[in-house]
């Protein structure tokens, strides 16, 4: 009986571990905004906007309220008095970055499946070729673009061209 209970506990533990390995971490997905394009841009083009929030840090410092009192022979008569002050400081400014994107009407299921295939060939996408702009696809787009300095899950026109999805216009 004792061996049967031990075997059952072991089986449940293994099952729980196996179940845990199937769970994948969820990457944050940036929701695309269809706001007006940036000033001075072509009104027929489509744009994405990447907003990096400001980084604010709590800074604590000691401020001298009263300096030390020192006698003429150099001995300290009274210690200095400090006041501890805590304040918020911006460590990194908020940043808005506009970038051109393929327009939504051009992102057909066939184009999205081709995008997924191109990302899969580069080892950035592991899902099925569904033709849907889902979370795993956007996470793979982010992984591709972050290498070039754009930390966004919105497909940029630059990335679409680099992946062979959009023709490069000749000047």
N, C-alpha and C positions, 0 to 999 in steps of 0.2 A: 504494500500500500504506500509506504514511504517513498519507494522508488517511483511509483506512478505519479505521485504528487510532484516530486522533483522533476520528472520528465515533462509534466504539464507546465510547470513554472518556466523551465528552460525553453519549451516550445513557444510560450507566450512572449518571453523576452526576445527570442529570435524574431518572432513575427513583428513585434513592436519596433525592433531595430530595422528590419526590412522595410516596414512602412515609413519610417523616418527618412530613409535614403531616397524615397520616391518624391518627397516634398522638396520643391526647388524654391530658392529665395525669390521673392517678387521684387523686381526692379521698379523704381519709380517711373511713371509714365507721364510725360508732359502732354497736357491736352492742347491741341492746336486751336489757335484763336483766329477768327476770320475778321479781324479788325481792319480798318482802313490801312493802306500801305503807307510807308514812311513818306514824308514830304519830299517832293522833287522826283519821285520814282515814276516809272511808266505805269499809268493806270490800268493797262491790260496785263501787267505781270502779277504774280502772286508772291507773297512774302510771309516769312515766318519770323517770330520774335522770340528771342531767348532772353529771359530776365534772370539775372543772378542777384539774389537778395544781398543786402548789406550784411556784413558780419559785425556784430556788436559784442564787445567784451566788457566785463566788469573789471574796472581798474581800482585798486586800493593803494593809497599812498599816505605817508605820514607828512604832515605839513607843520613846519616849525611855527609855534605860537609865541614862545618866549625863549630867547637864546640862553645858553648857560651863563651863569654869573661867575666870573673868574677874578680872583683877587690879584693884586699887583705882583705877588710872589709866584703866581701860576697855579695855585690850588683852586679847585672848583668849589665855589660857595654854594651854588644851587645848580642842579641838573637842568638841562633844557627841557621844555615842555612841548610835546607834539600833540597834534590832533589828527586822528585817523579819519580819512575822508574816502568815501567810496563813490564812484561815478561810472556812468556808462560811456564808452568811447567806441567810435566806429573804427574798426581795424581794416576793413575792406569796403570800399564804396559800392553802392548798388550799381549794376551795369545792365544796360539794355543793348542788345545786339540784333539788328535787323539783317535778314539774309533772304535771298531769292529762293523760291521753292517751285517745284513743278505744280501747276494748278490742279485742284482736286478733280476736275473733269478728265484730266489726263491719267490719273491714277486708277486705271481700270483693274479688275481682278487679274487679267493676264499680265499687266505691267507689275502689279504687286507680287504675283507668283514669280516673275522674272527677278524682281528685287530680292525675294526670299532665296531664290536659287543662287544669285550672285553673292549674297551674304553667307549662305551655307558653304559655297566653294571657298570662301576665305576663313571658314571656321568660326564665324560669328553668330550663326543662326542654326539651331538644332531642331526646330519644329517642322511640322508638315508644310508642304507647299500648298497652302490653303487659298491664297489670293486675297486674304483678309488682312487689313492693317490692324493687327491685334497687338497685345502687350509684348509678346516675345519678339515680334517683328520690329516694333519701336525700340525695344531694348537693344536689338542687334544693330539698328540704325545708329543709336547713340554710341555703341561700342566702336562702330566704324568711324563716325565723325569725330569722336573725342580725341582720336590720335592726331587729328589735324587742328585741334583747338576749339572745336564747336561741340560743347557738351549739351546736345539737344537730341530729342527723339523725333523731331520733325525733319523729314528728308529735305536736305538742301539741294538746290539745283546743281551745285558743285559736286556733291556726292552722287547724285543721279547721273551726271555726266561721267564721273570717274568709274562708276559701276556699269557703264554702257547702256543705261536706260534712256538717256536723252541725247540726241545728236548735238555735237558741238558746232555752233554757228561759225561760219567763216566770215572774216572781216572783209 
